[in-house]
Amino acid sequence: MKYVDEFRDQRLARGLATAIAAEADPARQYRLMEFCGGHTHAIFRYGVQHLMPPNLRFIHGPGCPVCVLPMARIDQAIAMATQHQVTLCTYGDLMRVPASGRMSLLKTKAAGADIRMVYSTQDVLRIARAEPERQVVFLAIGFETTTPPTAVAIKTARAEGLTNLSFFCNHVLTPSALHTILATAGPEGVQLDGILGPSHVSTLIGSRPYAFVPREFGVPVVIAGFEPLDVMQSALMLVRQINEGRCEVENQYSRAVTEEGNPRALELMAEVFKIRPSFEWRGLGFLPESALALADAYADLDAERRFPVSLGESREVKGCECPAILRGVKQPTDCKLFGTVCTPDNPMGSCMVSSEGACAAYWGYGRFRDQQGARASA
């Protein structure tokens, strides 16, 4: 990527680390939640946490839509593929997320179901065009960032008359999740002093939707880019807000994010989708107005209506702490399964599967081993 080296410059990183250490008040704690898994992986990949003073701690949030998708929705997708013999298409990370009965989309595919990994919505359209005799279902997933490509695919399917293509919509909305995390903060929940706001999501929805955070909860927000210097500069901005008693939404990622976001994409989303009254998030429960469904004008392309299924009760893997990790209440190393029963080769929860999951970050970059070594030598 052109110009990316400037956002990974060691000299600038040392300067930011020095500034944070100088301005962080030793008498107080700075508990900063990064909402996106992309931030978590940047922190661990580049060792950002090790550059922070001991009283500044990053708390991992929901991470990514693969992490927060509840098991029941994966069970429903598997049932569509097996009970209706549809061709089910979805993105790669979702293939290995555990479902009920130790199943997954990948294991269901191995058992004979027609489940295919795709890289984009254009792949799904090509499959539907090439195989008109097959009913094709796209398991659509993502925060607001990936919603416009799904909307384009839906409009394309309608325009081309692709009657063999439908959409199982699992797109979720970040402000509602952030509201729930903050509303449940306290003695039994996570305690936060600042929020590193989502990057890519904010390029779409803008900075305005986060105004409720300082207004209702008294917590400052800084929308942060994904590079290590972005994260460090955003942490410094939050430290300054906390020290000065300010509480507002600031935009560190100004090279990509505006206040109003992307109006054309938002118009497209409003045309093709409607807000669900309630939707389940893994770890957060059923949240009001937190997800999207196909608008009534596109109801004939809705896979949930076209392919109803019968399901049993969905149960999380016993002992898996993914739900608590997604709320920021626990870290991966607090889970007894982490690194023993649960590894990338044998994931017990979505946080170990997703390329943006907190457990995958802890395992992939080995930072937890440094922590274990420090505790052992203490």
N, C-alpha and C positions, 0 to 999 in steps of 0.2 A: 504494500500500500504506500502510495506516495506520501511523504512527510510524516510517516509513522514514527521514525526514529526520534524525532523531537519529543515525543510523548513517552519515550523510554530512556531518556538521557540520564545517566548516573549522576552527573554533576548537579543537574537540576533537582534530582531526587534527594540528594544530600542536603541541598539548600532548603527544600520543603520540609524535610525531616527536622532540620535544625530549627526552622521557624515554628513548627508544631510543638517541639519540645520546649521552646522558649515561652510559648504563649499558653500552653496547657497548665492550668492551675493545679499544683500538686494536691491541693486540699479537696478537689472534687473529682468525680468520675465523669467520663465521656463515653456513653454507650450509644454507638451509632449503628443503626441497622441498614445494611445494604439489601434492597428489595430484590435485585436481580442476581441470578446465578452467574451472569457474566462478570459482575463485580467480585463475587466470591472467588471465582477462578483467577481473576487478575490479582487479587490480594494474595492468594496462595502461590500462584505461579511466580510472582516477582518478590515474594517475601515482604509485602508492604507492612504486615502486622509487626514484623521484627524491627521496622524503622519507626514505629510509634512509641510514645512514652508508655510506661506500664499502666497508667490510669486511663488510657484510651483503648477501647475494645470494640472490635467489629462484631456485630451480631447478625447471623445469617437469617434471611427472611424466606419468603415462599420460593424464590429461586427461578422456577420456570414452569410453563404450563404442563409439561410432562410430569413434573414433580407433584403438582397439585391436582391432577386429574384423579378423581376417586376410582377405586377398584370397580365399583358397580358399572361405570361407563365402559371400562375395558371388557368386563363380563358381557355387557350388552353388545359390544362390537363383535366379540367372539360368537355370541348367539346368532347375530345376523349372518355371519359367515357360515355357520354350521346348520342352523335351522332353515335358512332360506337359500343356501348354496350360492350366495352372491360372491362376486370378486371384490374383496375388501382391500382398499389401498390406503396407506398412511405413511408418515415419515419414520425414519429409521429408529430413533430413540424409543419410540413407543412400542416397537416390536418386542422388546425384552422386559417391559414393565410387568411385574408379577400380577396375575389375576387370581381369582378364587381357585382353590384346589391345586395350587402350585402350577397353574397353567399360565400361558402368555400367548400373545399373538404369534410369536415365533414357534412355540411348541404346537399351537393349533395348526399352523401351516405345515409343520413336519408331520402332523397326523393326517394330512390330506386336504385341508381347506385351502381355497384359492385366496391367499393373502399375500399382497405384494407391497414391497417397499418402493416409495417414489421419492423424488428429490424436489418436485414442484407440482403445483396444480396443473401445469401444462402436461406433465406425464399422465395424469389422470384423464384429461381430455383426450389424449392420443389413444389411451387404452380403450376408452368408451367408443371412439370413432372406429378403431380397428376391429373391435369385437362386438358388433351390434346385437349379436345373439345372447350376450352375457349381460346380466344386471350388475352394474359397477357402483360401489358405494365408496365415497371418499370420507375417511375418518378425519375431519378437519379439526385442528387443534392449534391453540396459540393465544397469547395475549393480543392486545390490539394490533401489534406490529404485523402479524401474519394474516389478519382478517381481510384487508383489501384484496390480496390475491385470491382468497376463497370467493369473495364477492364477484370478482371478475370472472372466475370459472363458472359460477352460478349463472351469471348473465350470458356468458358464452354458450353454456348448455341450453339455455332457453332460446337464444337466438338461432342456434343450429338445430333445434328440435331433437336433442339427444335424450330420448325418452328412456334410455337404459342407464342413465347416470343420475344418482341422487347423493345427498350430502348428509352425513351424520355430524352435526355441528356441536363442537365443544370449545368454542372460542369464549374466553373469559375476560373480565374487565378488572384492571388493577386497582382503581380507586376504592372499590367496595372491599377488597381484601385488606387494603391498608387501613381502612376505617375500622374493620373488625379487629385487626391486631391492636390498634391503639385503644379501641373501646374496651378491650379485655386486659389492657396493661394494668399492672398493680402487683400486690403481694403474691398472687397466684399466677400471674402472667408475666410477660416480658416487660422490663422497665427500660424505656428509651429516652435518650436526650436529644437525638437528631436522626434524620432519615437521609440516606443517599438515594435520591429518586431514580427511577428507571431511565435508561438512556434511550434505547430504540423505541420503546413505547411512547416516550415523550416527543420524539420527532413526529409522531402521528397525532397525538392528542394535545400536545403543547404543555405549557407549564400551568395554565389556569386551573385545570381540574384538581390540583393539589392545594388550592387555597384553603380548603376546609381543615387541613392538618394543623397549621398554626392557629387558625381561628377557633376551632372547636377543641383542640387538644393541647395547645400551647407547646407544640414541638416544631422546631425549624426543619425545613427541607432544602436540600441542595441537589438539583438534578445534575448527575455526574456522568461523565463519559467513561468508557470502558478501559482506557489505557491506564497504566499504573500512576502516571503523573496526574491524570484526571482524578483518580481516586484520592490521591494525597492532597491535591489542591482543594478538593471538595471537603475533605476532612478538616483542613485548615479553615475553610470558610465556615464550617459548622462550629468549630472551636471558638472562632471569633464571635459568631452570633450568640453562643451560649455565654461567653464571658461578658459580653456587652448587654446581655439581657434582651437582645432582639429576638424576634420570632417571626420569620417570614419565609417565603419561597424565593430562593435564589437559583440562578441558572448558570452553572459552571460550563455546561455543554453548549455554549452559545453558538458554536460553529455549526451545530446541527439542529438545535431546538429553538423554537420561537414560542411566544406566549399563546398564539392561536393554533399552533400545530399545522396540519396539512388539511386545509378546508376541502379540497377535492376528494381526498380519501375519506374524510368524515361524512361527506355527502353520499358517497357511494355506500358506505356502511349503513347509513340511515335508510337508504332506499332498499337494500337487500335484506337487512336483518331487523329484528325487533328484540327488545330486552325481555329476558325471562323474568317472571316474578321472583323465582328462587332457583338456586343451583348449588349443588354440593361441591365443596372444595376439600381435597384431602387435608386433614389436619385442622381445618377451620370450620367444618360443618356446612350447613345450608345457609348461604348468604343471599340477602335480598338484592335483586336487580344487579347481579354480578356476572351475568353471562348472556350470550346471544343465541337466538333461534332464527330460523328462516322466517322472513316476513310472510304474511298471509298471501301476498301476490305470488310467492314462490313456493307455496305449501306443497305443490305436486312434486317438488324436487327434494322434499324432506324425507330422509331415510327412516326417521323415527316413525313417521306416519305410514310410509310405504311398506316397511318391514317390521311390524310389531313382533316382540319376542316374549317368551316366558322365562323368568329368571328365579333362581333361588336367592338366599341371603348371601351377600358379599361380606367376607370377613378378612380383615387385615392379618398379615403374618404375625403370629404371637411373638411378642418381644421386640418387634420392629418399632423404632422410635421416630420414624419418618414424620408422623403427624406432629409430634412435639418439636422436632427440628424445624419444620416448615413454619411454625409459629414463633420461632426464635427462643423458645423456652429451654431447649437443650441443644448441645453440640453433638456431632457424630460420635465423638469419643465417649459420650455418655451412654451410648447404646451398647448393650452387652453382645449384640450380634456383629457389630462393626469389626471388620478385620479378622473375624473368626469364621462364623458360619456365613456371614455376608461379605462377599468380595465382588469385584467386577465380573468375575467368571461365574459367580453364583449369587446374584443379587436377591436380597429379601425384600427390598423396598425401592421405590422410584428414585429416591435420593442417591442411590448408588448406580442406577442405570443411566440417568440423564447426563448428557455432556455438560450440563450446567448445575447439576446437583451438588449439594454441600458435601455429601459423603464421597462422591466421586472426586471432588477437589481435594479433600483430606487425604484420600488414598493415592490419587494420581501424583500429587506433588510431595507426599511424604512428610508434610509439616508436623503431623501428629507424632511422628517418631521423635522429632526434636523435643516435643513437649514431654513425651514419655521418658526420654533420656534425662531431661532436666529434673523431672520429679524423682527419678531413680538416684541421681547424684546428690539430691538435696539432703 
